[in-house]
Amino acid sequence: MYKFPSSPSSSTDLRPWLRPRHSFALLPTGRPDTNTFMESDTQKTDRSLIAFVAADTAEAQAARLKLTDRYGGCPPEKADVIVALGGDGFMLEMLHRHMDRRVPIFGMNRGTVGFLMNNYREDGLLRRVARSRAVVLHPLRMAARGVDGKTVEALAINDVSLLRQTRQTAKLKISIDGVVRLEELICDGALVSTPAGSTAYNLSIGGPIIPLAANLLAITPIAAFRPRRWRGALLQHTARVKIEILEAEKRPVSAVADSSEVRDVREVEIIEDRSIALTLLFDPQHALEERVLKEQFQP
C-alpha cells in the first residue's frame, strides 16, 4: 500500500488566508463547504487586492485588458482574490497553479461551457465579488506506480482516469479500502471522480452526478466489456481506491489526473486529500450547487 504524505488538516474558514487589510470576510451560510464572501461594513474595497488572469484566447485577453483598465489590479502572487477569465479548463489550470496559496478565485466565462464560471459582466464586479458565495473543493491525490517501479504523484480537481494505450482492452483489478471488490474488469478504462468533476467526463461515460455536499466519490467504468452489467459505484469520500493493471506490459494503461498523465502504469492508488482546500467564488444566483442540481433534470 502506498503511503501518502501527511498534511495538516484543512478548514473551510478562509479568514486566516486573507490579510488584515482585505475588505472581504466569510460569513457562514449553514451549509457544508459553502460560505458567503461579504464586504466589510467598515472598509472600502481595495481594488489592488484583485488580480485579473486570462486564457490565451483573444476574447479572454481583451476582457482582461478592459477590466484591468477599469479596476486596476495586482500580480496574482500578491492578490487576495483572483478573477479568472476563460473556460472551465482555464479555471482548473488556475486552481492548480495557485493551490499552495489557497487564494479564492472568481471566474467569468470567456470560454465555451463555463460550468465552473460566472457570467461575464464588467459592471459592478467588486460588488459581485464581495457578495459572492464560496464553495470549497478538495482534490484527489493520485499515486501511480509504473512498470519501471517509479511512483508519480499528482492532484486532480475533477477526476483521475485510467485509459488503455493500445488497441487491446485494459484488464483492471479494483480494491476499496484494502478489499478486492472486482477481480477483473475488461474495459477501455475507469474513472474516479469528485463531486465537482461528476458533471464532466464522469457524466459523459454514464456516471452519476454527485451533489457537492454529499461527501461521496464515484468510480465509473469506461466502455466495460466484462462484467457487462457493472455500471460503477458510489464511495465514501474517505475511501482508498486501488486499481491494479493486469497484464500491464501486454495491455498498457495510462493514468491521468486532470491534465497530468503517467504512461505505462502498473498500479494506481487514489484518495481524497482534505488537507487541500480550493475556493471558488460564485454569484449567489449562479451557485455551483444549483447548477449541479439542475444538471440532473436536463432532458
Secondary structure as GFF3:
##gff-version 3
##sequence-region A 1 299
A	DSSP	three_ten_helix	15	17	.	.	.	ID=ss1
A	DSSP	beta_strand	24	28	.	.	.	ID=ss2
A	DSSP	beta_strand	34	39	.	.	.	ID=ss3
A	DSSP	three_ten_helix	47	49	.	.	.	ID=ss4
A	DSSP	beta_strand	50	54	.	.	.	ID=ss5
A	DSSP	alpha_helix	58	71	.	.	.	ID=ss6
A	DSSP	three_ten_helix	76	78	.	.	.	ID=ss7
A	DSSP	beta_strand	81	86	.	.	.	ID=ss8
A	DSSP	alpha_helix	88	97	.	.	.	ID=ss9
A	DSSP	beta_strand	105	109	.	.	.	ID=ss10
A	DSSP	alpha_helix	125	131	.	.	.	ID=ss11
A	DSSP	beta_strand	133	137	.	.	.	ID=ss12
A	DSSP	beta_strand	140	146	.	.	.	ID=ss13
A	DSSP	beta_strand	151	156	.	.	.	ID=ss14
A	DSSP	beta_strand	159	164	.	.	.	ID=ss15
A	DSSP	beta_strand	170	176	.	.	.	ID=ss16
A	DSSP	beta_strand	179	187	.	.	.	ID=ss17
A	DSSP	beta_strand	189	193	.	.	.	ID=ss18
A	DSSP	alpha_helix	201	204	.	.	.	ID=ss19
A	DSSP	three_ten_helix	212	214	.	.	.	ID=ss20
A	DSSP	beta_strand	216	222	.	.	.	ID=ss21
A	DSSP	beta_strand	233	236	.	.	.	ID=ss22
A	DSSP	beta_strand	241	246	.	.	.	ID=ss23
A	DSSP	beta_strand	253	257	.	.	.	ID=ss24
A	DSSP	beta_strand	260	262	.	.	.	ID=ss25
A	DSSP	beta_strand	265	272	.	.	.	ID=ss26
A	DSSP	beta_strand	278	282	.	.	.	ID=ss27
A	DSSP	three_ten_helix	284	286	.	.	.	ID=ss28
A	DSSP	alpha_helix	288	295	.	.	.	ID=ss29
###
